[in-house]
Amino acid sequence: MTKTATVPDQDALKRVGAMVRKRLDADPQAYKIPTDRAEIYAIGDFLSPDECQRLMGMIDAVARPSELHETAYIAKFRTSYSGNFDPHDPFIKAISRRIDDLLGLPGKTGENIQGQRYLPGQEFKPHNDWFYTDQEYWQLERKRGGQRCWTAMAFLNEVEEGGHTHFVEIGASIEPKPGVLMVWNNATPEGLPNEDTLHAGTPVIAGQKYVLTKWFRTRKHG
């Protein structure tokens, strides 16, 4: 008799988590943040300075006020500008494939890469990347690829002051460094949404902050 998962996509989250964990732990370029509460890795020089510069220009071209699921968040929760890149652009496809290859995940499970720009005073308050399955929007996301498993986020520039990525529960505050890719598992090894991945984009105090993000699902996205 097949055991029924206690939460949506639990078995898939557990399976994908184990696969990616094994791959990253064997990668000498992947540095694991020292905590047993979440699986967070950093890969230095994942993007070259020229690639970062080009991506920042592309973000400027697509950026608009960031949107969130209305049922899950309050006003002014996220005040940055963001936009999805054209997934058919050869340059974006190449970057996306490198992220896929790093994690060992099929490209079809990834969402379109999104770019974000934060100006002074802008922030993204503490949040989790996984979907809250008791919210109305889950019924749509369940059909569009299911729960988010891994997040990949690259820093594109030095920020004059502020703009750290702060993992609230863990107490890790990561300063933006150009070309660094952060990746983390949004689930526990048991396949449950990990509350300890709660994180914030702290307010930019001076300068600007550019990042790109790619989220992965448990199934084909779309």
C-alpha positions as CSV (number, residue, x, y, z in Angstrom):
1,M,0.0,0.0,0.0
2,T,1.4,3.4,-1.0
3,K,2.0,5.8,1.8
4,T,0.1,9.1,1.3
5,A,2.1,12.2,1.6
6,T,1.1,14.3,4.6
7,V,1.6,17.6,2.7
8,P,1.4,18.4,-1.1
9,D,4.5,17.3,-3.0
10,Q,6.2,16.0,0.1
11,D,7.7,12.9,-1.6
12,A,8.9,14.9,-4.5
13,L,10.5,17.6,-2.3
14,K,12.3,14.9,-0.3
15,R,13.5,13.2,-3.5
16,V,14.7,16.3,-5.2
17,G,16.2,17.7,-2.1
18,A,18.4,14.6,-1.6
19,M,19.5,14.6,-5.2
20,V,20.6,18.2,-5.3
21,R,22.1,18.0,-1.8
22,K,24.4,15.1,-3.0
23,R,25.4,17.0,-6.1
24,L,26.3,20.3,-4.2
25,D,28.1,18.5,-1.4
26,A,30.3,16.9,-4.0
27,D,31.0,20.3,-5.8
28,P,34.2,21.9,-4.5
29,Q,33.0,25.3,-5.7
30,A,29.9,25.2,-3.5
31,Y,30.3,26.5,0.0
32,K,27.7,25.4,2.5
33,I,26.5,28.0,5.0
34,P,27.3,26.4,8.5
35,T,23.9,25.7,9.9
36,D,21.9,22.5,10.4
37,R,18.5,24.3,10.1
38,A,18.6,24.8,6.3
39,E,20.6,23.8,3.2
40,I,22.1,27.0,1.9
41,Y,25.1,27.2,-0.5
42,A,27.1,29.9,-2.1
43,I,29.1,29.6,-5.3
44,G,31.6,32.4,-6.0
45,D,32.3,33.8,-9.4
46,F,29.4,32.0,-10.9
47,L,28.8,35.0,-13.2
48,S,31.6,37.1,-14.8
49,P,31.8,40.9,-14.4
50,D,30.7,41.3,-18.0
51,E,27.8,39.0,-17.5
52,C,26.7,40.9,-14.4
53,Q,26.9,44.2,-16.3
54,R,24.9,42.9,-19.2
55,L,22.2,41.4,-16.9
56,M,21.9,44.7,-15.0
57,G,21.1,46.5,-18.3
58,M,18.5,43.8,-19.1
59,I,16.9,44.3,-15.7
60,D,16.7,48.0,-16.3
61,A,14.8,47.2,-19.5
62,V,12.2,44.9,-18.0
63,A,11.9,46.3,-14.4
64,R,8.5,47.3,-13.1
65,P,7.0,47.5,-9.6
66,S,7.2,44.0,-8.1
67,E,4.0,42.0,-7.7
68,L,3.0,39.3,-5.2
69,H,0.1,37.1,-4.6
70,E,-2.5,39.4,-3.1
71,T,-3.9,36.8,-0.8
72,A,-0.6,36.0,0.8
73,Y,1.1,39.4,1.3
74,I,0.3,42.9,2.6
75,A,0.9,46.2,0.8
76,K,4.5,47.5,0.7
77,F,5.8,44.0,1.6
78,R,8.0,44.1,-1.5
79,T,9.0,47.5,-2.8
80,S,11.6,46.6,-5.5
81,Y,11.3,46.6,-9.2
82,S,11.4,43.3,-11.1
83,G,10.7,41.7,-14.4
84,N,11.0,38.3,-16.2
85,F,13.7,37.9,-18.8
86,D,12.8,36.5,-22.3
87,P,13.4,32.8,-21.8
88,H,14.2,32.5,-25.5
89,D,17.0,35.0,-25.4
90,P,20.2,33.0,-26.1
91,F,22.2,34.7,-23.4
92,I,19.5,34.1,-20.8
93,K,19.1,30.5,-22.0
94,A,22.8,29.9,-21.4
95,I,22.7,31.4,-17.9
96,S,19.6,29.4,-17.1
97,R,21.2,26.2,-18.3
98,R,24.3,26.8,-16.1
99,I,22.0,27.1,-13.1
100,D,20.2,23.9,-14.1
101,D,23.4,22.1,-14.5
102,L,24.8,23.2,-11.2
103,L,21.8,21.8,-9.4
104,G,21.3,18.9,-11.7
105,L,17.7,19.8,-12.2
106,P,15.8,19.6,-15.5
107,G,15.3,23.0,-17.1
108,K,11.6,22.3,-17.6
109,T,11.1,22.5,-13.8
110,G,12.5,26.0,-13.6
111,E,10.5,29.2,-13.7
112,N,11.6,32.0,-16.0
113,I,14.6,33.9,-14.6
114,Q,13.5,37.1,-12.9
115,G,15.6,40.2,-12.4
116,Q,15.1,42.6,-9.5
117,R,16.4,46.1,-8.8
118,Y,16.3,47.8,-5.4
119,L,16.7,51.5,-5.0
120,P,17.5,53.3,-1.7
121,G,14.8,52.5,0.8
122,Q,13.4,49.5,-1.1
123,E,13.3,46.1,0.5
124,F,11.6,42.7,0.5
125,K,10.4,41.9,4.0
126,P,10.8,38.5,5.6
127,H,9.2,35.8,3.5
128,N,9.5,32.2,2.3
129,D,9.8,31.2,-1.3
130,W,7.6,28.1,-1.0
131,F,3.9,28.4,-1.6
132,Y,1.4,28.4,1.3
133,T,-1.0,25.6,0.3
134,D,-3.9,26.9,2.4
135,Q,-4.0,30.1,0.2
136,E,-6.3,30.4,-2.8
137,Y,-3.4,30.9,-5.2
138,W,-2.1,27.3,-4.5
139,Q,-4.8,25.8,-6.6
140,L,-3.3,27.6,-9.6
141,E,0.3,26.9,-8.7
142,R,-0.4,23.3,-8.0
143,K,-1.4,22.9,-11.7
144,R,1.6,25.1,-12.9
145,G,4.3,22.8,-11.5
146,G,3.6,22.3,-7.9
147,Q,5.6,23.4,-4.9
148,R,8.9,25.3,-5.2
149,C,11.8,23.2,-4.2
150,W,15.1,25.1,-4.7
151,T,15.9,28.8,-5.1
152,A,18.9,30.2,-7.0
153,M,19.7,33.9,-6.6
154,A,22.7,35.7,-8.0
155,F,24.1,39.1,-6.9
156,L,25.1,41.3,-9.8
157,N,26.7,44.3,-8.1
158,E,28.3,45.8,-5.1
159,V,25.8,47.7,-2.9
160,E,27.1,50.9,-1.3
161,E,25.3,50.2,1.9
162,G,22.5,47.8,3.0
163,G,20.7,45.3,0.7
164,H,21.8,42.1,2.5
165,T,20.0,38.9,2.2
166,H,19.1,38.1,5.8
167,F,18.0,34.6,6.8
168,V,16.0,35.6,9.8
169,E,15.6,32.3,11.7
170,I,19.2,31.3,11.1
171,G,20.8,34.7,11.8
172,A,22.9,34.7,8.6
173,S,23.2,38.0,6.8
174,I,24.8,37.7,3.4
175,E,26.4,40.8,1.8
176,P,25.9,41.2,-2.0
177,K,29.0,40.3,-3.9
178,P,29.0,40.5,-7.7
179,G,28.8,37.1,-9.4
180,V,28.0,35.1,-6.3
181,L,25.2,32.6,-6.7
182,M,23.2,31.6,-3.6
183,V,21.1,28.4,-3.7
184,W,18.9,27.0,-1.0
185,N,16.5,24.2,-0.4
186,N,13.0,25.5,0.5
187,A,12.2,22.2,2.1
188,T,13.5,20.1,4.9
189,P,15.2,16.7,4.2
190,E,11.8,15.2,5.1
191,G,10.2,17.1,2.3
192,L,8.3,19.6,4.5
193,P,8.3,23.4,3.8
194,N,11.2,24.7,5.8
195,E,10.2,27.6,8.1
196,D,13.8,28.3,8.7
197,T,14.3,29.5,5.1
198,L,12.5,32.7,6.1
199,H,14.6,35.5,4.5
200,A,14.5,39.2,3.7
201,G,16.1,41.6,1.3
202,T,17.1,44.3,3.8
203,P,16.6,47.9,2.8
204,V,19.1,49.4,0.4
205,I,20.5,52.4,2.3
206,A,22.8,53.8,-0.4
207,G,23.4,52.8,-4.1
208,Q,21.3,50.2,-5.9
209,K,21.1,46.4,-5.7
210,Y,20.6,44.1,-8.7
211,V,19.9,40.4,-8.4
212,L,18.4,37.6,-10.5
213,T,16.4,34.7,-9.2
214,K,15.3,31.4,-10.6
215,W,12.9,29.2,-8.7
216,F,12.5,25.5,-9.3
217,R,9.3,23.4,-9.0
218,T,8.7,19.7,-8.2
219,R,7.2,19.2,-11.7
220,K,7.3,20.8,-15.1
221,H,6.5,24.5,-14.8
222,G,3.9,26.1,-17.0
